[in-house]
Amino acid sequence: MIFRQLFERESSTYTYLIGCEETREAVLIDTVKSELDNYLKLLNQLDLKLICVLDTHTHADHITAAGALRTETGALTLLGEQANSFCVSKSLHDGDSISVGNINIRALHTPGHTSDSYCFVLEDQGQTYAFTGDTLLIRGTGRTDFQNGSASQQYQSLTQKLLTLPDHTWVYPGHDYKGWTRSTIGEEKAHNPRLQAQDEAAYVSIMNNLKLPNPVLMDIAVPANKACGNT
């Protein structure tokens, strides 16, 4: 498997490139429009054909490059059906399988941060990888106070889906603001403060009292991302 973790500084967004060494097919997860030229350059350098662009949810802090990448490469754009996006090539459903050459990526609907939040899981050579978007961050979890978010749903997504993955599963989040690049499910179970909540009610109380300001680009990014990044 070909794998690259890319970082966009302004929004502290991680983008992930996953490619099949045999077929040279590739997928990008959580792209940022300002990085379009860098994505195209890297795909060319690695001799990869982009076949699809995945977004873990409708982002509020940056504009996706999904639409622009589709125009440039012919790749499909995929976003959760709950986003009600009119522009995507295909809507994602819980349990969907996405084939990238010989790599199989499983889509998990994990609502809570937003109603359309998805995580992507794959296995390669005995190792499990989870691309968790804003559902599970390193030592944190995504806020649940807008875009049909729900702390209760997020608790269920975490405990019933993500935390049931093997403890050795690598966790690759959608953002990090402290310089962390990856974690594991076992490490987050042990050390993520929000996952130490005794029950759902305690978790909901934590999330409902964060009092965070809205992302600066929210009013621009959300409608743009429902349109695959076309403003």
C-alpha positions, 0 to 999 in steps of 0.5 A, a space after each residue: 500500500 502507498 500511503 501519505 499523510 499531508 497537512 494543510 496549515 491554515 485549518 490544521 487539516 490532514 489529507 490522506 493519500 492511499 494507493 494500490 501498488 499493483 494497480 496504481 489506483 488511489 483515493 484521497 480523503 479530506 482534501 483542501 481546495 488550496 492544496 489542489 496543485 500539490 495533490 496533482 503534483 504528488 499523484 503525478 510523481 507517484 504515478 497514481 491514478 485518482 479514482 475517488 475523493 472521499 470526505 468524512 463529512 461536510 467540513 465547516 473550516 475549509 473548502 474541499 478540493 473534491 469538485 476540482 479534483 473530479 474536473 482535473 482527473 475524472 475521479 468520483 466524489 463521495 460524501 455521506 447520504 445524510 449531507 444531501 449534497 446535489 453534486 456528489 458522484 455517489 452518496 455513501 451509506 453505512 457499510 459501503 465498500 470502496 475498492 481502490 485496486 486491491 485495497 478495500 475501504 469500509 465506510 462507517 456512518 459515525 454521526 455526532 460531530 455532524 449528521 453526515 460524519 463517516 469514518 473509513 477503515 481498511 486493513 493492509 498486511 495485518 494492520 488496521 487503519 482508521 481515518 476518523 475525520 472529526 469523530 475521534 481526534 487524538 486526545 479529543 473528539 469533534 464538537 457536536 454543537 452545529 450541523 445537526 451534531 449530537 453528543 449522544 449520537 457521537 458517544 454511540 458512534 465512538 463506543 459502538 463502532 470505533 472503539 470496537 476496532 482492534 486496539 492496535 488500529 492506527 488512528 488517523 484524524 481529520 485534524 490535529 492542533 498540537 502536532 500529533 500525527 497518529 494514535 491507536 484505538 488502545 491509546 485513545 481508550 487509555 488516555 483520551 480525556 473525553 473517553 474516560 466519561 463514565 457513561 453517555 450522560 457524562 459524555 453529553 455533559 462534557 460536550 454540551 459545555 465546551 462553549 467553542 466559537 464557530 469556525 471562521 469560514 463556517 458560513 462559506 465552507 458549509 454551502 461550498 462543500 455541499 457543492 463539492 467545493 465549488 463556490 
